[in-house]
Amino acid sequence: MATVILRPNESQEALLRRFRKKVAKSGILSTVRRKRWFVSKSELRRIQRKKAIRRLKRRQRKYAARHRE
């Protein structure tokens, strides 16, 4: 759990900003979003394969764009 302690002369906005940054770095939100619904192993593999294909296509486009010049 991400915790922050109010520093002397610190505004509520600054405290909230520090808390949000800590939560983002710890990966709590991404874990919660991922575990919100049950995903079977086969579905997880399918999603990962889809992401890998997309990643490769993106890399190929970047590579082609760099070497066109």
QUISULBEL-V360690 format. One record per pair of residues at least 6 apart in sequence whose ideal C-beta (glycine too) atoms are under 6 Angstrom apart, sorted by the first residue. I is the first residue (numbers start at 1). J is the second residue. Records with the same first field share a line. If there is no record, write none. Layout:
I->J, J
This chain:
2->22, 23, 26
4->18, 19
6->15
